[in-house]
Amino acid sequence: MLSLRNRTALLRNMIRLVLLCLPLLLATPSKAQAYTDPGTGAFVFQAAYAAFLGGTYYFRKFLDRLWRKRSSQESSTGAIPNEGRK
């Protein structure tokens, strides 16, 4: 497993690579040799919307499990649990 310093250096190098390559890719002109019908835009929008909703649901479930685990640890140590949560 990488240490925090190595992970930070790796992430920094990856960001530099992306920042170097992205302008080069965007600057190269190319012709679009394809046809996209109007339904394609709706499909892309629907996929992005579904990914956002799915991510939100997953994040909410993750936080719920985290809070439940935390409250069970507090109750086992004798701390007063949050009485407003079920």
Helices and strands as residue ranges (DSSP letters): H 4-27, H 38-77
